[in-house]
């Protein structure tokens, strides 16, 4: 069963709040960033307390320290960006998938489908929890191409809620919410 809107639907005025979907909290990435920075600072403290170290060791540990701190800062910046910027945004201007740097104005979209895929996820933190997980998906047909964007959440968002949020802005573009689940044999790590 699918539900379709479009064909004669009116576009929403520009002053409406956009419909946004944000990814799950990125707690483990933030923790990893903090641990990397702390490790870099511990190594820096060790370097500064050395008396007359070998040059090769000094170069290696300085490089390791800088790599840890830079990686940790980069991870924390990604977490901050993920908190401030939504993964998906629908507004009067069109459909935006910010992580993929994809933007399609509504007049360029022929069809927008919202569905569910089931992919095998490998959870490195809790291996027992690995297995098939459902994710909501946007399929955007633009020109001759069909783009796929997965919504990464611990539990899939309600299909009706996503459909209503997108349909508010789609105007004449058909928006379909598909009840069927597409199972994929691919592996994916937990994001």
N, C-alpha and C positions, 0 to 999 in steps of 0.2 A: 504494500500500500504506500502511496506517496501523496503528499499534500502539495499543491501548487498554488502560487500566487503570481500575479503579473497581469498581463493582458487587460489593460484598462485601469490598473491601479494608479492612484495619484502619487506623485512624488511628494516627499515630506518637506516642509519648509526648512530653510537653512538653519533656523535658530534652535532646532531640536538637538538635544544632547546626543552625541554619537554613541553607537553601540560598540563596546569594546570587550575583548576577551583577553585576559591576562593568563600567563602560564602559572603553574603551581609555584609555591614558594621555592626558593632556591637555597634552602638552608644548608644542604651538604656542600654546595659550591662556595657559599660564604665561609663555612667552617674550614674548607680546604684552603681558601685564600688566606685566612687568618693564620692557619698552621704554617703555610709556606712563608709568610712574612716573619712569623716568630722563629722559624728555623733559620732564615736568613740573618736575623738579628743575633741569634745565638752564635752562628758562625762568625759574624762580624765581631762580636765581643771576644771570641776566641782568637781571631786574627790580631786584634788590637792589644791583647794581653801577651802575645808571643815576644820573646826576646831573640833577635837575630835568627828568624826562620829561613829555611832554604828558599831560594827565589821561585823554584818550580812549585813548591807547596803554597807559597804566598799567592802566586798567579792563579793556581787552581782554586784555592779557597775564596779568593776575591770574586772570581767568575761564578762560582757556586752560590756565593752570598747574593750577588747581583741578580742572578737567574731566579733564585727563590723569591727575593723581594719583588722583582718585576713581575714574575708570574702570579704572585699573590695579589699585587695591586691590580693586575689585569683581570684576575678572577673577581675581585671585589667590584671593579668598575662594571663588569658584565652583569653582576647581580644587581647593582644599583640601576643600570640601564633597564634591566628586565623588570624592575620594580616601578620605574617611572614611565616606561614606554610600553603600551599594550602590544601583545603579539598580533592581534587582529583588530582592525577598526573599520566600521562601516559608518559612513556619513553621507551627506548630500553630494560630496565630490566623487565618491566611489568606494571600492573595496581596497583595503590596504592590508598587506601582510608584511609587517615591518621587519621581521627577522629575515625574510627572503628579499627584502627591498623591492617588493612587488606592489604596484599600484595600477588599478584599472578603473577608469571612469565608467559610470553606469552605462552610457551609450555604447561603449565598446564591448560590453559583456553580452553574449547571446543567452547564456544559461548559467545559473549558479545552483549547485546541488550541495546539500548537506547530508552526509551519510556517516556510516560507521565502518571502520576496518578493524580487524583483529590481527595483531602482530605478536610474534613471540618476543618477549623482552627478557633480557638477561640483567638481573638486578645484582650488581657486584657487592652491594652492602648486605643484602639478605638473599643468598642464593636459593633458599627454600621458596622465596616468593617469586622466583622466575617462572615464566609461563606465558600463556596467551593473555593479552590485555586488549581491551577495546579502546579505541580512540575515535573521537569525532573527526570528520574530515570535511574540508571544503573542496569541491571540484568546480573550478571556474573555467568556463568555455569562452575563449576570447579569440576571435578570428578562426584559424584552423587548428589552434592548439587548446588542449585541455590541461590546466594546471591543478596540481593537488597540494593541499596544505593540511597537515595534521595538527590538531589541537592537543597539546600534551598536558594531560591532567591525570591525577591519581585515579579518579573516577570520571567516566564520561559525563559531560554536561548534558542537561536535559535537551533533547532534540527540539521540543516545542519552543523552549525559551530561545534557542539560537535562531530558529525559523522566524519567530515573531520579531526578534531584534534586527535581523537582516532584512526582512520583508518591509519594515518601516521605511527603509531608504531605497529599496530597489526600483521603485517606480514601475516602469513597464517591463523590466527584466524579470523573466520567470525564475522563481525561487522554489526549488523542490526539496522537501525533507523526505529522505528515503529511509524506510523502516528496515530494509534488509541489511545484513551484516556480511561484508566481504572479508573472507579469511585469507591471510597472506602467510606463506611459508617462510618469509624472511625473518632474520633476527634483527633486533634493534636493542640498543642499550637504553636503560632508563635515563631519561633526561632530567 
